[in-house]
């Protein structure tokens, strides 16, 4: 079935803030519900926090619920609209704001439209698109087990052509997928490699020992 292509006008103002900062980047997860985005986002936030990086997850389904509540949308018409283009534009804006404060952002949303993801890439200088996918039967099983709300028909999703990372989450544990992403970030200089951190720690220890030895505290 041919994919429907949605065109929209994002309006003025979205491009006024740009995330040109070397200490921050955005991991933009995209994939159908049940592909493993939320699980991987949480693991990566933990892994980055251990290394001392400030990280925030932007979960658009949660954002949708919060906005419905804050805007006093009537209960009977509330629905998850986090897959719509407006939410991707809003998420892009939040990412640029956080980036200006050296905060790494991880987006966890379906983000189904290629044009919206292209817009996000234009606005965010350090942009890493991560496409998560798995066989349909496994995805449906995860949806049933996790009580995930199916927010978009699969045939409407537009897979990215050239993401920085494409991960089949059926072939490995989530922890392994997280390691794969961390390795990519190290390889492309977005985070300090673990071995470099260890070398720096060893250098600091050596300096301290030398000072203590000079003061006569060590032989």
C-alpha positions in Angstrom: 0.0 0.0 0.0 1.4 3.4 -0.9 2.3 5.7 1.9 0.3 8.9 2.4 2.5 11.9 2.4 1.4 14.8 4.6 2.5 18.3 3.9 2.1 21.1 6.5 3.2 24.6 7.2 5.3 24.8 10.4 4.9 28.5 10.5 7.3 31.2 11.5 9.4 31.2 14.6 10.5 27.6 14.8 13.9 28.3 13.3 14.9 31.2 15.5 16.8 29.0 18.0 19.7 26.8 16.8 21.5 24.2 18.8 25.1 25.0 17.7 26.9 23.7 20.7 29.7 21.1 20.9 28.8 19.7 24.3 25.2 18.6 23.4 23.5 16.5 20.8 20.1 14.9 20.2 19.4 11.2 19.8 16.2 11.2 17.7 14.6 7.8 18.0 12.0 6.9 15.4 10.1 3.7 14.8 6.6 2.2 15.1 5.1 1.6 18.6 6.6 -1.5 20.1 9.9 -1.2 18.4 11.8 -0.6 21.7 12.3 3.2 21.7 11.3 3.9 25.4 13.3 1.0 26.8 16.5 2.0 24.8 16.0 5.6 25.7 16.0 4.8 29.5 19.1 2.6 29.2 21.0 5.3 27.3 20.1 8.0 29.8 21.4 5.8 32.6 24.6 5.0 30.7 25.2 8.7 29.9 24.5 9.7 33.5 27.1 7.3 34.8 29.7 9.2 32.7 28.5 12.5 34.0 26.4 13.8 31.1 23.2 15.7 31.7 20.5 14.0 29.7 16.8 14.4 29.3 14.2 12.1 27.6 11.4 13.8 25.6 8.6 11.3 25.5 6.0 12.7 23.1 3.1 10.4 24.2 3.6 11.7 27.8 3.9 15.2 26.4 0.6 14.7 24.6 -1.2 13.6 27.8 0.3 16.5 29.8 -0.7 19.1 27.2 -4.3 17.7 27.1 -4.4 18.1 30.8 -3.0 21.5 30.9 -5.1 22.8 28.1 -8.2 21.3 29.8 -9.1 19.2 26.8 -12.4 17.3 27.5 -11.9 13.8 28.7 -14.0 12.2 26.0 -12.0 13.8 23.1 -8.6 13.3 24.6 -6.3 11.2 22.4 -2.7 10.6 21.8 -1.7 12.9 19.0 2.0 12.7 19.6 2.5 11.2 16.1 1.3 14.4 14.4 3.8 16.8 12.7 3.1 19.6 15.3 4.5 17.5 18.1 7.7 16.8 16.2 8.1 20.5 15.6 7.5 21.2 19.3 10.0 18.5 20.2 12.6 20.0 17.9 12.1 23.3 19.6 12.6 21.8 23.1 15.7 20.0 21.9 17.3 23.3 20.7 16.5 24.9 24.1 18.1 22.1 26.1 21.1 22.0 23.8 21.9 25.6 24.5 22.3 24.5 28.2 24.6 21.6 27.3 21.9 19.0 27.9 21.7 15.9 25.8 18.2 15.0 24.6 16.8 11.7 23.7 13.5 11.8 21.9 11.2 8.8 22.2 8.4 9.1 19.7 7.0 7.5 16.5 8.0 10.5 14.5 6.5 9.0 11.4 7.0 11.7 8.8 10.3 12.1 6.9 9.7 15.8 6.3 9.4 16.5 10.1 12.6 14.5 10.8 14.4 16.4 8.0 13.3 19.7 9.6 14.6 18.5 13.0 17.9 17.7 11.4 18.2 21.1 9.9 17.5 22.8 13.2 19.7 20.7 15.5 23.4 20.8 14.6 24.3 17.6 16.5 21.5 15.3 15.3 21.7 11.5 15.4 18.8 9.7 13.9 18.2 6.2 15.3 15.7 4.0 13.5 14.4 1.1 15.6 12.5 -1.7 14.0 11.5 -5.4 14.5 9.3 -8.0 12.8 5.6 -7.2 12.9 4.6 -10.2 15.0 7.1 -9.3 17.7 6.0 -5.7 17.6 2.4 -6.7 18.1 3.3 -9.0 21.0 5.2 -6.1 22.7 2.2 -3.8 22.2 -0.1 -6.4 23.8 2.2 -7.1 26.7 3.1 -3.5 27.3 -0.3 -2.0 26.9 1.1 0.4 24.3 -1.4 2.6 22.6 -1.2 2.2 18.8 -1.2 5.8 17.7 -0.6 5.4 13.9 -1.4 2.9 11.2 1.8 1.1 10.2 1.4 1.9 6.5 1.5 5.6 7.2 5.0 5.4 8.7 7.8 6.6 6.5 11.1 4.8 7.4 14.2 6.9 7.2 16.5 6.3 4.2 19.8 7.1 5.7 19.7 7.1 9.5 22.9 7.3 11.5 21.9 4.0 13.1 19.4 1.3 12.2 18.8 -1.3 14.9 16.7 -4.4 14.6 15.6 -4.8 18.2 14.6 -8.4 17.7 18.1 -9.6 17.2 19.8 -8.5 20.5 19.1 -7.5 24.1 18.3 -3.8 24.8 21.5 -3.5 26.7 23.5 -4.6 23.6 21.6 -2.0 21.5 22.5 0.6 24.1 26.2 -0.4 23.8 25.9 0.0 20.1 24.6 3.5 20.3 27.3 4.5 22.9 30.0 3.1 20.7 28.7 5.3 17.8 28.7 8.4 20.0 32.3 7.6 21.1 33.4 6.9 17.5 32.1 10.2 16.2 33.4 12.3 19.1 30.1 13.1 20.7 31.1 11.6 24.0 34.5 10.8 25.5 35.6 7.2 24.9 35.7 5.1 28.0 39.4 4.3 27.5 40.2 8.1 27.3 38.4 8.7 30.6 40.4 5.9 32.2 43.6 7.3 30.8 42.7 10.8 32.2 41.9 9.3 35.6 45.2 7.4 35.6 47.1 10.7 34.7 45.3 12.4 37.6 46.3 9.6 40.0 49.9 9.8 38.8 50.0 13.5 39.4 48.6 13.2 42.9 51.1 10.4 43.7 54.0 12.5 42.4 52.9 15.4 44.7 52.6 13.1 47.7 56.0 11.6 46.9 57.6 15.1 46.7 56.1 15.9 50.1 57.6 12.8 51.5 54.3 11.0 52.1 55.2 8.2 49.6 58.4 6.3 49.0 
